[in-house]
Amino acid sequence: MYSVLFSNSARKSLEKYAHSGVFPQKKFRQALLCLREEKPLPVSFQDHQLKGSMSIYREFHLSYDLLVQYERDDVLCVVAINKIGTHTELFGG
């Protein structure tokens, strides 16, 4: 079983979105459970590896434009949630 850790940035974003009233908390908890138990995320989450300089990260969708960026360390058995936000918030634009 993996531990799930949150960066300060992810923690702040989570707090912001959780208070927005539109954050899909149930879907987020489902994703964390899958990550913790080393299970693949359901296809609807569109989980994928990022490319280029961001290739150490993976990302999944909580909704159309709400993403969670994370990395998995298989040696330490840790999943680190790095960022939560829209495409614009995470990648600029």
N, C-alpha and C positions, 0 to 999 in steps of 0.2 A: 504494500500500500504506500502511496506517495503522500508527502506532506504538501499542502498548498500554502504558498507565501504570497503576500501582496506588497508591491513596491509602494512607497509613499504616494507616488503619482496615481497609481491604481486605486489606492484607498480613498484618496480625495475625490477622484472621479466617481467611484462607487457611491460615496456619500451624496455627491451632487445628483447623480442619476436616480438614486433610491428615493430621494425627496421630491423628484420631479413628478411622481405619480404615473409615469409611463414606463418605468424600468421593469422588464420582464423577470421578476425575481424568481419565479418558479423555474423558468428556463435556465436562468443563471445557476441556481442550485443543482439542477439536473446536470449541467455541464461540469460543475465542480466535482460532483459525485463520480462522473465518468472519468475525469482526469485523475482523481484520487485513487480510483480502483483500477487504473490502467486499461480502461475500456475505451473503444473508439466512440467518438461523439456521433450522434445520429446525423444522417446525411443533411437534414434540414439546417444544421449549424454551419454548413459549408466550411468545415475545418480544413486549413491548408497551410503549407509551408510558405513563408515569404521568400522573395528572391533578392539577389544582389547583396548589398551591404546589410540587409535585414534578414539574411537567410538563416541566422541562428534562432529566429522566432517563428512561431506558428500563430495563426489567427483564426478565430471563429466568429460567426455572426449571431448576435442575440436578436436582432431585428434587421430590417433592410439596411439601415445605416448606423447601426450600433455594434461596434466590434470589440473583441477582447483579444489583446496581444499577449502571448505567453511564451515561455520556454520551458523545456523539460530537461532535467538533469537525471539521466538514468543511473549514474554512479551514486549520487547522493539521494536518489529517490525523492526528488523535489520538483514540483511544478511552480514556477514563479509567474504570477500574473503581473505583467509589466505596465500595461496601459489599457484603459477602457475609454472609448470615445467614438466619435464619428470618423469617417474617412478624412475629412478636413482637419479634425483635431489631431489625428494620428500622423497624417502624412502631409499636411499643408495643402495649399491649393487655392 
